[in-house]
Amino acid sequence: MTAEERARSIAAYVALGSNIDNREQFLQDAITALNEESGIVVTGLSSIYETEPVGYVDQSAFLNMVVQIQTVIPAEDLLFTLLAIENRLGRKRDVRWGPRTIDLDLLLYGDERLTTPDLIIPHPRMHERAFVLVPLSEVLCERQDAAFEFISAQLEKLEGKEGVVLWKKAQ
């Protein structure tokens, strides 16, 4: 990303999850793919957490994390970029909430609030999911702003945080 692009970039937050084969490798491959995209730079990483599946529970445990990116890509285009990365990494959508090589969810895009047929920002269910809020709060903690305060408050209210176990500390 050029200095000019960096100056006009937006901070966005993406949740990553994997529960097939080498889960950690799929997370790393997704981070590499994000960094290789024109107009995206990964600027922050949470620790990796192991979590039990939600929704469809007859599957292996997930590894989850959140990355902060700086991007000049508009939110809807960024969504399609994330879907393309999922496809390149072998994501299949056979079962709703089923097993996956990688799942990339756009959680926040700057301070934008957006509702389109394809995308809702902030992510509409993130406040219900400890496996999202725990790593997101970790990445946001450096900001200590309204977004961090909101996510921290949501996390405090949420039941089931014990199902989110630190698997590998951020480096």
Summary of the structure (lengths in Angstrom):
residues: 171
radius of gyration: 15.2
end to end distance: 23.0
largest distance: 47.7
contacts: 508
relative contact order: 0.21
helix: 36%
strand: 26%
